[in-house]
Amino acid sequence: MDLDASGNIYLAGETSGFFGEESGGFDDVFVVKLTPGGVLDPSFSGDGILQLGKTTIGSGASDNDSVSAILIDSSGNIFIGGETRGALGETNAGESDVFVAKVTSAGVLDSSFGGSGVVQLGNSTLGVRASKTDRLTTMKFSSTGDLMIGGYTGGDFGETNANSSGSSSDVFVAKLTTNGFLDASFSGDGIVQLGDTTIGTNANSIDYLNSMAIDASDNLYLGGQTYGSLGEANAGGADIFVIKLTSSGALDTSFSGDGIIQLGNVTIGAGASASEGLSEISLDSSNRPLLVGNTYGSLGETNAGGADIFISRLTSSGALDTSFSGDGIVQFGNVTLGSAANGNDFGVAIQFDASENIFLGGTTASSLGEPIGGGKDIFIMKLTSSGDLVNSFGTNGLIHFGTTSMGSKADGDDYLMEMRTDSSGNLVFSGFTTGSFAEAHAGGFDIFVGIMSATGSFD
C-alpha cells in the first residue's frame, strides 16, 4: 500500500480470479486505486483496478506472478515490484525472476520504462546469473528519483553466490534509472550482492532481506534475518541483521565497524538463541534505524510463549541505542504483557507521527488487548520515541481488533500488512481477512483498508 500527495490509496497484490480482466493463468498482479474516502476511482484504468493479466500482458502472464512492494512518485506514477515465473517483461531466466512495472496515473503501463512498462531481470538482462530463485521484497526511491530494489537470490546476481550449491540465498540490492535500466554507477553494474566476494563464507547460509530504508544522502539500510554469521557469530536459528551501504553500493564501515550489525551471539547472547524475523526497518529524523519483527527468544525480556513482538532502535553508528527502553529493545513478552501475549504475535509495520511517536501494527493469535475474535486478529500500538506505550491511545497504548471491538466481524483470520500516515497525520492501514470486516466476505482472502486519527479514533 502507498498514498499519493492527494491522499488517494493504492493497493497491490495478486489474484487467481477476474479482478480487473481475465486472468493470464495462475496468479496475476493487480493494482487498485481508492479515493481518500475509500471508494474505487474509475479515472484509474476505467474501474479503479488494473490487472496484469491476459489482456494487458498476454501469454507472458500465464504463470505465477506475485507483488511485494508498491511506490507512488511525485507525478502519481505507480511502481510495483515482485517476482514472476513467467515472462512479464522478457524471457524467464529460470525459476522466479524479479520484475518492476511502472503504471501511469491513468492506470496503463508506461512504455517509457524499460520499453514495455515492465522490467524483468531475466534471461536477456542477466542470463544465467538469474537462473535460480530470485525475489524482490522491498523498493525505495533515491533522492534523484531512481529506484532502489532489494531482495534475495539463490543465483549470482551481482557476484558469485556464497554457497555454490545454490541451496542458500544472498542479499542483493539493485539500482534502476528512471527509464528502468540498471545503473552502472552503482557498484559497477547496478547490482550489489552480499555473496562470496563481499562477505565470503559468512554468507554461505540463508540470508533474507525483508526491508530497506534510505537516508537523505542515499545511504541504504538493509534489514532482514540470517541463519549464518554476517556480522558476528550466530546465536541460533535466524538472527536479525542491519547492513549499511553507501550511495555507491559499498559497505559503510563507519556503521558498526564493518557495515553490518547482527543481533547474534555477541550483541545479544543467549536471548537470541531462538529464531527472530525482521519485518520492517525505518529511520527517524536522526537517521537512527528502528526495527520491528518477532522473536521466539528473549531479546528484550522473557518470552511470553510462541512469537513475541519486538521493536528495537540502533544509533546512527550501528549500536543498540540504550536511550530506547534502557537497552535498545522493547519486547512485548512476559513482563510487559504477561499471559496476554502467550500466542504467536507478529510485529509487521511501523510509522511515525509528527512528534516521532511510533505506531506499531501487526497480527496476533493472542488476546493482547481484548478476547481474540478468530484465529488471528490485527492490532495497532502507539509508543513514545523512548519506547514506552502511550496510555492515551486505545487501551493502555493498544488497539486490538477482536471480539469486543469488532464482534463477529473479526471471526476470521485477519492480517495487517502495511501502514502509512497521510498529510493530515491519520494512520492508514491495510491487510487481508477471511472475515467480514466491512461487508460480507466474498471467499478466500478479502482486502481491507482502515483509517484512524493519530489519537486512535476512526475516520
QUISUL-V456734 format. One line per field, one symbol per residue. ss: DSSP state (h for helix, s for strand, l for the rest). phi: phi as a letter, one per 20 degrees, with the letter a starting at -180 (. if undefined). Layout:
ss: ???
phi: ???
This chain:
ss: lsslllllsssssssllllllllllllssssssslllllsllllllllsssslllllhhhhlllsssssssslllllsssssssllllllllllllssssssslllllsllllllllsssslllllhhhhlllsssssssslllllssssssslllllllllllllllsssssssslllllsllllllllsssllllllhhhhllssssssssslllllsssssssllllllllllllssssssslllllsllllllllsssslllllhhhhlllsssssssslllllsssssssllllllllllllssssssslllllsllllllllsssslllllhhhhlllsssssssslllllssssssslllllllllllsssssssslllllslllllsllsssllhhhhhhhhllssssssssslllllsssssssllllllllllllssssssslllllsl
phi: .bdefenfdddcacbeddecafffplddeccdddfgendgeffdmncncddedfefdnffdedfccccbbcdefenfddccaccedcfcaffeplddfccdddffencfeffdmncncddedfffdmffdeefccecbbbeffenfdecbrbcedcgdafgfcffmedcdfcccddffendfeffdmncncddedfefdnffdedecdedbbccefemfdcdcaccedcfdagfepmddfccdddffenefeffdmncncddedfefdnffdfeeccddbcbdefdlefddcabcedcfdaffepmedfccccdffendgeffdmncncddedfefdmffdeeeccfdbcbdefemfdeccaccdddfcagfebfbdebcdccffenefeffeldlncddedfffdmffdfeeccedbbbdefenfddcbabbedcgcbgfepmddecccbcffeoeee
